[in-house]
């Protein structure tokens, strides 16, 4: 069957979105594999080797931002506002994850430690705090944090991608099949799960502040869309 130009564009953009989803999952699995490789033998990457990696910061920020914009498809002002806050969340997160660890610089003196004490593993702050209070060894805490966060990221990405694919097949009509039979807003739920996952994996002061704002913003947007759909259909 021959596709007209608009249809070809839809198919091409669909392929781009699935590629972005695959890239996001691949990045998460790569970070998980790096942690698994480094943690057991005490070969944790030190502070000065882990941070200052601006190339990684730019690449990861770009991939996740394109993923959010590509799948969320913001059109109205409120949608662009939420996408902007989400982008700020991601850039702030990855700046601290790979570039300059502002939260570590603020936290380390309170714990009586130099910032250089926070290598890659110690910078998983929930794992570090669990080890600090004697609940789990650091390596075990890192595994737990990474397993939980990567699983949530994968689930979130899956919800966003599958939700978009279902709407795509609906071609503008009211969608009640597939995942929408069980969830009214799988894409927003997926975005929220990704926010929670990153705050488990690599908590920072800015992202901990922005997380509840993002969650409330997407809950409000979901309620607004419910009212619009009720009036339309």
N, C-alpha and C positions, 0 to 999 in steps of 0.2 A: 504494500500500500504506500502510495506516495504522500509525503507530508507537505502541507503548505508551510510558508515561512513562519507564521505565528506558532504553528504546532512544532516546527523544528526548534524554535526558540524555547518553547516549554520543555521539550525533551532535553535540550542541551543544558538548560538551567537546572533541571531535575538531576542530571548527571553531576553537575557541579556541586549541588547540595549533598548528594550522597558521598562524593569525594571528600567534602569538608567534614562530614560526619565520620568517615573512615580515618581522616587525618587526626581528628580530636581523640578518637579511641586509641589510635596508634601512639600519640603523644603520651596519653595516660599510661599505656602499657610500657612504654619506653622508660618513663620515670619510675614506674614500679620495678621494672627489671633492673634498673640502675641501683635502686635501693637494695634489692635482694642481693645483688652482686657485691655491693660494697659493705653491707652491714656485718655479716658473720665473722669475718676474719680480722676485725679491727682495722680495716683499711678505709675507714671513713674519710671522705674528702674534707680536708681542713678548710677553715674559713676563707683564706686567701685564694684557694683553688676553686672553691664553689662560687663565691660571689664575684661580681664584676663581669659576668658573662652577658654582655649586652646583646650579643647576637642571638643567644637563646631567648632572651627576654622579648626581643622584637619579633622573632619568628613565632613563638608560642602565643604572644598577644595577638598577632595578626590572624593566626589560624582560628583561635577561639572567637575573636571579634567577628570575622567573616562568617563563622558558623552561626553566631547569634543573629547577625543582621540578615543572613541568607535564609534562615529558617523562620525567624520571627516575622519577617516581611513587614516592618513598621511602615504604616501609611499615614495614620492620623497623628496629630500633635502629641497626644498622650502616649502613643506607642513609641514614637521617637524619643520622648522623654525617658521612658523606661529603658529603651535600648541604650540611650546615652549613659544612664546610671549604671547599667550592666557593663558597658564598655569601660567606664571609669573603675568599676570593681575589678575587672580583669587586668587592666593596665596596672592598677595599684598592687594587686596580688603578685603579678609576675615581675614587677619592678623590685619588690621585696624578696621574691623567691630567687631571682637570679642576679639582680643588680645591687641595690643598696638596702640592707636589712634594717630599716628604721626601727621596727619593733624590737629587734635584737639589741640595737644600740640603747634603747630606752629601758629594756627589761634587764639586761646584764648587770648594770650597777646595782639594781634593787636586789639582785641575788648574790651580790658580792663577787661577780665574775667578770673577766674581761670579755668584750665582744668576740675576740678571736677564739674563745673557748667553744663557740657555736659553729661547728662544722655542718656538713650536710645532715647528718643524723640528729644532732642536737637541735637543729633548726626546725625539726618537726616538734613544735613546742608542746603539744599534748603528750607526745611520747616522752619528751624530756621531763615534763612535770610529773608524769607517772613514775619515772625512774627516780626523780628527785625525792619524792615522798616514800619511795621504797616499795611501790606496788608492783612494778614490772621492771625487768632489765631494759635498758634503752633499746637494744636490738629487737627484743620481743615487742616493745611498745611501737617501734617503727613499723614492724610487720603488721601489727593490728591496725594501726592508723592507715597504712597504705592499702591493706586489703579492703577495709571498710570504705575508704574514700574512692578508690578506683572502681569498686563495685557500684557505688552511688553515681559516679560520673558516667559509667557505661550505661546504667539504667536510665539516667537523665537524658543522655544523648539518644538512646533508643526511643524513649518516649517522644522527644522532640521530632526525630526523623520519621517515626512511624505515624505520629499525629499529622505531620505535614503531608506525608504520602497519601493518607486517607482523605484529607481535605482536597488534595490535588486531584484525586480520582473523582471526587464529588463535583468538581467543576462549578463551584459557586452555589450549589444547592445546600439544603440542610442535611448535614451528615449525621447519621445515627447508627451507622454500621461499623464493623471493625472495632478498633480500640475505643471509639466514641460510644459504643454500646455500654462500656463500663466506666469511662471517665469523660467528663464534659470538657476538660481543658488539659489534655495530656501534655501539650507543649509547654504550657506555663508550669505545670507540675515538674516537668523535666528540667526546666531552667532553674526552678527553686532547688531541686535535688543537687544540681551542679554547684550552686552557691553553698549549700550545706556541706557538700563533699570537700570543697576547697577549704572551708573553714575548719574542717576536721584534719585535712592533710597538712595545711600550711597556714595556721591562723596568724593574722596580723591585726594591729589595732584598727587601721582603716577598713579592712574587710569585715571585721566583727561589728563595726558601727554601721556599715552599709548593708549588711545582710538583712537585718529586720526591715530596713527601708525598702529593699528590693522585694522581699516577700510580701509586705503589705501592698506595695504598688501593683504587683501581679495579681494578688487576690482582689484588689479593687477593680482592676481591668477585667478580670474574669466575671465579677458580678455585673459590671457594666455591659459586657457582651451578652450575658444571660438576659438582661432586661431588653436589649435590642433585638435579640433573637425571638424572645417572647412576643414582642410587638410586631415583628415582621412575619412570623410564621404562626 
